[in-house]
Amino acid sequence: MLPPSAGTPLASQEFALPPEPRRLRPWPLLVAGMAVAVVTTVALLASTWTLPRIQHFHDAYVAWSEPIPVDVAAIAAATGMSEEGELIYRASTPAIEDDDDFNQHCSIEGGAVLGCYYEGNLYVYAVTDERLAGTVEVTAAHEMLHAAYERLSPDERERIDALVDEAIAAIPDDNPVFEDLELYAAAQHADEWHSRLGTEFTDLSPDLEAHYARYFDDRAKVVELNVQATALFDQLRAQIDALVTEIDALDPVLDARIAAYEAAIADFNADVDSFNARADSGAFLTQEQFDQERAALIARSNALDAEAAALDAEIARYNGLVEQLTALDADYADLYSALDSNDGTDSVSP
């Protein structure tokens, strides 16, 4: 954003032309001397006004000329921003917006969007669900780091990208952050990782911590807010993952057990039919033989009844796990809807 013109047009005035003055020859020489002086002054100024210095004064001008609401400004302190980080934040004219306004500025296919940094301006979705307290603050700090990344010189960016790559290599492959990054184009990964690491991760390398110290006096504040904002999501995800693991493990065991029970029932019924047919035809030579086979069949029947009862209990447990998973999925979806500006429903805080 370029600063608006500081001056205002002068009103036109009527005036009379003075008599034609006598032009002296030194006049052109005086002009030439003034031109040399002006060029020299501009050259001196240019030598001291580097691009970072120009950017700094531009940021300061925007922050001064475009004040932001008190609650929006308070995010800088809440997230531990430094003086430089707060200046970049304010210069990005941060706005916390409801669905309609936010969707006009930020959009991405494949997931809910919490904020964006677009054309020098910072937008954050107004997440009001108390279960997600801290989300707005972390998102604002995340987007501030996008603005900070944009301000890095090519050499600085190359150095920071290398440090970011080292940090990424130390993150376990099963971290959900990798799934999130799939939503972004490859060209955006370095920029996005720069914001993610700065607001979500601890124990970074000393060089990377020194870099983030430009923008945060106390980076632990924003990381703690991120833990708070994602705590319920993490809890639900852990419960869902545990249930899915348990159900997936139980499913084939239960299937095999049911199949074995059904086969045992078929064999038992066949043996009962054979026993009855032999009893009806007088095939048993002694009462003792008859009683022994009959007792064996009764024992098998009792065992099958016990297995049926055990299977019923196991099936009930399995169905109970599925019901729990369904309920947790619903809770997760409800919580996620509070983050989705395109959801179209009003989430009520508990």
Secondary structure, 3 states (H helix, E strand, C coil): CCCCCCCCCCCCCCCCCCCCCCCCCHHHHHHHHHHHHHHHHHHHHHHHCCHHHHHHHHHHHHHHHCCCCHHHHHHHHHCCECHHHHHHHHHCCCEEECHHHHHHHCCCCCCCCCEEEECCEEEEECCCCHHHCCHHHHHHHHHHHHHHHHCCCHHHHHHHHHHHHHHHHCCCCCCCHHHHHCCCCHHHHHHHHHHHHHHHCCCCCHHHHHHHCCCECCHHHHHHHHHHHHHHHHHHHHHHHHHHHHHHHHHHHHHHHHHHHHHHHHHHHHHHHHHHHHHHCCCCCCHHHHHHHHHHHHHHHHHHHHHHHHHHHHHHHHHHHHHHHHHHHHHHHHHHHCCCCCCCCCCCCC
